[in-house]
Amino acid sequence: MDSSASVETHHDPHAHAGEHEHHELGWWRKYIFSTDHKVIGIQYGLCGLSFLFLGFCLMMLMRFQLAYPGQALPVIGKWLPHIFGPGSMPDGKMTPDFYNSLGAMHGTIMIFAGVVPLAFAAFGNFVVPLQIGAPDMTFPKVNAASFWAFGVGGVIMLISFFVPGGAAKSGWTSYTPLAAIADSGPGQNPVFNGQTLWLIGFIFLITSSLLGAVNFITTIIQLRAKGLTWMRLPFFVWAQFVTAFLLLLAFPPLEAAIVMQLMDRLGHTSFFLPTGMVVNGVPMSISGGGSPLLWQHLFWFLGHPEVYVLILPAFGIGDRVFVVHRLGASHVDDRDGHGGQRVFPNDYAADLHSVSDYFERLFHFTLGRLYSLQRADAFHHRVSANVWNWRSHRYPTGF
């Protein structure tokens, strides 16, 4: 009896080692299809930087055309037609359609495939769980799905350069009715054309941002370390939290609008196509009744918050760097959790950024040109809250 009991409770160290080896992740699972927040943050960062570089290259091509209109691009001009197609730069000289494609894709790539993934997703994924004491994001697999949706959207955007007719030509705002009828008609594939691929790729990019926003909000609310109250959160976490809410509220109307524009192109609906449209002297056979202005409302419902989606993470990063540089690393995690910084101005300035922006959106289409003055004044006050707060660290006794 005793011997059998001893056999049953005997511990084999080799079995434990084998079990540990069994759970060791392979290279692809660990670094490519990872669910670790740090690896995903690095993936976002590398891809975002790559897209930023691509957007910079597109911008340099446009700048050369503006500086030397009608002249052949030296050195690389003769190779570009082999990359973008013979209709892009014959004999190294840029065509008007290719210039329009560069403008549309430059704006789209720099904002939605470059800055947003880099400033919000890359830094947020890597830093936020560390600053709040969380082991990972709340939904690691959703986090991975967010990155891969971003990857698929970016690849579709790149593929659009190589389809017949080239990439989208209707600007990064894709205004209707031009965008609804561009790259369509006889001889054009209804799906594999630049404008339609732009819309499909954008759907994936928006889905990526929405998944990430939900994950950030849930993580910051649910996985904060014990005792880390809201007013003890680092300002970078506050900035990411408010940015996530901006994305969550602003992107769904645009995604719905993109689906509607896609239906206008593929399903012959008329959400954004008015009655009586005439193209090249030929009346369009559409039911009509749509409103091009509706697209502008839905697009800029995102466009205005997008300004602060880009700047708030930069404010958060700058704030932490400034505090550490001014007070030293030993003071960063003191009692107030803000590194000695004034709690009220920066935290509530971030909230003010997000809330007031939606009121600005209302004024934009009601007060016309007067809006620009109001927007400048509102932006001045909101930025001042951040700048004066940083200034107070330099001369803390003077404020």
C-alpha positions, -999 to +999 in steps of 0.1 A: +000+000+000+028+024+010+048+015-020+019+021-044+012+054-028+048+064-031+047+055-068+016+076-074+030+107-057+065+104-073+075+136-091+094+132-124+114+163-132+117+153-168+079+152-172+077+188-160+104+198-184+086+181-212+053+198-203+071+232-203+086+224-236+052+215-250+038+249-241+067+269-256+055+290-284+071+287-318+087+316-337+056+323-359+032+322-329+055+343-307+065+371-331+041+371-360+007+358-348+013+370-313-013+380-287+013+397-264+007+435-261+044+444-265+049+424-296+017+438-311+028+473-302+061+467-320+043+453-350+021+483-352+051+506-348+071+489-376+041+489-400+032+524-391+067+537-398+068+518-431+035+534-442+048+568-431+079+563-453+057+553-482+035+583-478+066+605-477+078+590-509+044+597-526+046+633-513+081+638-528+068+627-562+040+653-560+065+680-549+087+673-579+057+676-602+048+710-586+084+722-588+091+710-623+058+706-641+058+685-672+095+674-668+107+639-666+117+627-631+154+620-631+171+587-622+139+567-610+114+582-635+121+556-661+115+527-636+082+540-621+061+529-652+072+494-646+059+496-610+027+516-613+018+508-649+025+524-682-002+550-677+013+565-646+046+582-658+052+576-695+088+586-703+092+596-667+066+624-669+037+623-645+001+621-659-027+641-642-045+609-632-014+596-615-010+629-596-045+627-584-038+591-572-007+602-553-027+629-536-055+606-525-033+578-514-007+601-496-034+616-474-051+582-467-018+564-459-003+591-438-033+595-415-051+562-413-022+538-420+006+558-405+000+583-377-030+566-361-015+531-359+018+546-347+007+572-321-024+554-308-019+516-313+018+512-312+027+533-282-007+525-265-003+488-268+033+488-256+030+513-228-006+515-214-006+480-198+028+487-182+017+520-168-015+507-152+000+474-139-020+451-162-005+418-174-018+424-209-048+439-228-082+427-217-088+409-249-055+397-263-070+379-293-091+409-302-059+429-300-043+406-325-074+407-347-071+445-346-035+444-359-043+419-387-074+439-398-050+469-401-026+447-421-053+435-445-065+471-450-030+484-457-023+456-482-056+463-500-046+499-503-012+489-517-028+465-542-049+493-556-018+509-571-014+479-594-049+473-607-059+487-642-065+524-640-043+528-608-052+538-573-081+560-561-082+595-577-110+612-557-089+626-529-084+613-494-119+626-485-135+606-514-162+632-520-193+622-539-206+622-566-171+621-581-160+591-559-192+573-567-187+573-605-148+573-606-132+542-622-166+529-633-182+523-667-174+501-697-140+483-695-137+487-657-139+458-633-166+467-607-144+455-578-108+455-589-105+492-595-087+518-574-118+536-558-136+504-548-104+489-533-099+521-514-134+518-499-128+481-490-094+487-475-108+516-455-135+493-440-107+471-426-087+501-413-118+514-395-126+480-381-090+477-367-094+511-350-127+502-335-114+468-321-084+486-306-106+514-291-129+489-273-098+470-260-081+502-246-113+514-229-119+480-213-083+476-203-080+510-186-113+506-168-110+470-157-073+461-153-059+490-134-037+479-104-052+481-070-051+516-057-045+532-091-075+556-091-085+577-120-066+608-107-035+587-102-034+576-138-004+589-159-015+615-183-005+593-213-031+567-202-057+595-199-047+606-234-051+571-248-084+567-230-099+598-244-085+590-279-102+556-278-135+572-270-131+596-299-124+567-323-153+547-309-178+575-314-165+590-347-156+560-368-189+541-370-207+569-390-179+569-415-178+531-418-216+532-425-210+559-451-183+539-468-206+509-470-233+531-485-208+546-511-198+510-519-234+501-525-237+532-547-208+519-568-217+482-568-254+479-561-266+510-581-282+526-551-282+564-547-275+573-512-252+601-523-262+605-560-288+633-567-315+632-593-307+645-628-269+638-629-253+641-663-219+627-669-201+635-702-234+647-717-252+615-709-279+613-681-271+587-655-296+559-651-300+561-613-330+564-591-316+596-576-328+614-545-294+611-528-274+639-512-237+645-518-237+667-487-247+637-466-213+622-473-195+653-462-214+654-429-207+617-422-170+620-432-163+651-412-180+636-382-148+616-381-126+643-397-128+668-368-122+643-339-094+628-361-074+660-355-074+652-318-069+615-323-036+625-338-025+651-313-037+637-279-013+607-279+015+632-288+004+654-259+005+623-236+040+613-248+053+649-245+039+653-211+056+622-197+089+630-213+087+666-200+079+654-164+107+629-163+132+654-178+121+681-154+116+661-121+138+630-127+127+594-129+126+590-092+096+614-090+075+600-117+056+575-096+050+596-065+019+599-045-003+617-070+007+593-098+014+622-122+050+628-114+042+659-095+023+675-123-008+695-119-037+670-121-065+693-132-052+711-163-039+682-184-064+655-175-094+677-180-079+694-210-079+661-227-116+656-218-123+692-231-105+683-264-129+655-271-162+670-259-158+704-274-148+690-307-183+676-313-197+711-307-172+725-331-185+700-356-220+715-352-207+750-359-188+740-389-219+735-411-241+761-394-219+793-392-198+788-423-167+810-425-172+824-390-164+789-377-127+792-385-124+820-360-143+800-333-122+769-340-090+788-337-101+803-304-113+770-290-081+752-300-060+780-285-077+776-251-074+738-251-037+737-261-030+765-236-042+742-208-015+717-218+013+742-225+007+762-193+007+730-173+041+720-188+053+755-182+045+753-145+070+725-141+098+748-152+089+775-128+067+758-102+067+786-077+056+812-102+021+798-109 
